[in-house]
């Protein structure tokens, strides 16, 4: 269902009609180039034991795809999550984010710790540590923006899925790989992709490494054993977060909930049950 929030339309799907304070609520945030559809299998596997919500961030899926930069910037996105919680009357929520969505979840939890009961961060980073590294990432993202503008969405997502970071997805059934590609092409736009990179890329995000010690809420960190980059990042995060645990899923890469949905769900359910 589309909701008018802060001047744009945001698509929100949920598995409940009326909020029940006795059931744990989980809000899922997708990654770059994704949508709320990415969580359908996870929501189905978790079932009705929890109140589950997934949204399309600005520029993605069925949500508005505005041209204005502010709708993709960190402050607006944090405010947007806050407005969604108010819209759905969620007093305390578990935020679950994949990659880019995990960065947003972490930023929101740092700014509004009392509104977040726990965090589930899948293959996510708290930012890039040095200014020089951030500048290199901004330059890299600018080149990617140029590539998107000069090519079709099919060309871009074919290129994107062939990056080494997603190599393990080649082990998925061909039918599922094609379905993923088709969903991305149909759900996204050049406007959303380029504005997201320009305004909420890792080079633009605030470095939160030195603030992790301030985030005291329970946090589950999830990475794939084949994703050595993010496994190392979250191993370092686990040492700095006061109340976290880090689980590495074997024979999986960057997108755990896509590659190993049953294992992912079992770890999430186990974590959510500890919060009761």
HELIX and SHEET records of a PDB file:
HELIX    1   1 UNK A   36  UNK A   39  5                                   4    
HELIX    2   2 UNK A   40  UNK A   46  1                                   7    
HELIX    3   3 UNK A   47  UNK A   49  5                                   3    
HELIX    4   4 UNK A   69  UNK A   72  5                                   4    
HELIX    5   5 UNK A   74  UNK A   87  1                                  14    
HELIX    6   6 UNK A  100  UNK A  111  1                                  12    
HELIX    7   7 UNK A  113  UNK A  115  5                                   3    
HELIX    8   8 UNK A  131  UNK A  150  1                                  20    
HELIX    9   9 UNK A  153  UNK A  161  1                                   9    
HELIX   10  10 UNK A  164  UNK A  171  5                                   8    
HELIX   11  11 UNK A  174  UNK A  187  1                                  14    
HELIX   12  12 UNK A  190  UNK A  200  1                                  11    
HELIX   13  13 UNK A  209  UNK A  214  5                                   6    
HELIX   14  14 UNK A  228  UNK A  240  1                                  13    
HELIX   15  15 UNK A  256  UNK A  259  1                                   4    
HELIX   16  16 UNK A  261  UNK A  273  1                                  13    
SHEET    1   A 8 UNK A   2  UNK A   5  0                                        
SHEET    2   A 8 UNK A   8  UNK A  14 -1                                        
SHEET    3   A 8 UNK A  51  UNK A  55 -1                                        
SHEET    4   A 8 UNK A  25  UNK A  29  1                                        
SHEET    5   A 8 UNK A  93  UNK A  98  1                                        
SHEET    6   A 8 UNK A 116  UNK A 122  1                                        
SHEET    7   A 8 UNK A 218  UNK A 224  1                                        
SHEET    8   A 8 UNK A 244  UNK A 249  1                                        
END                                                                             
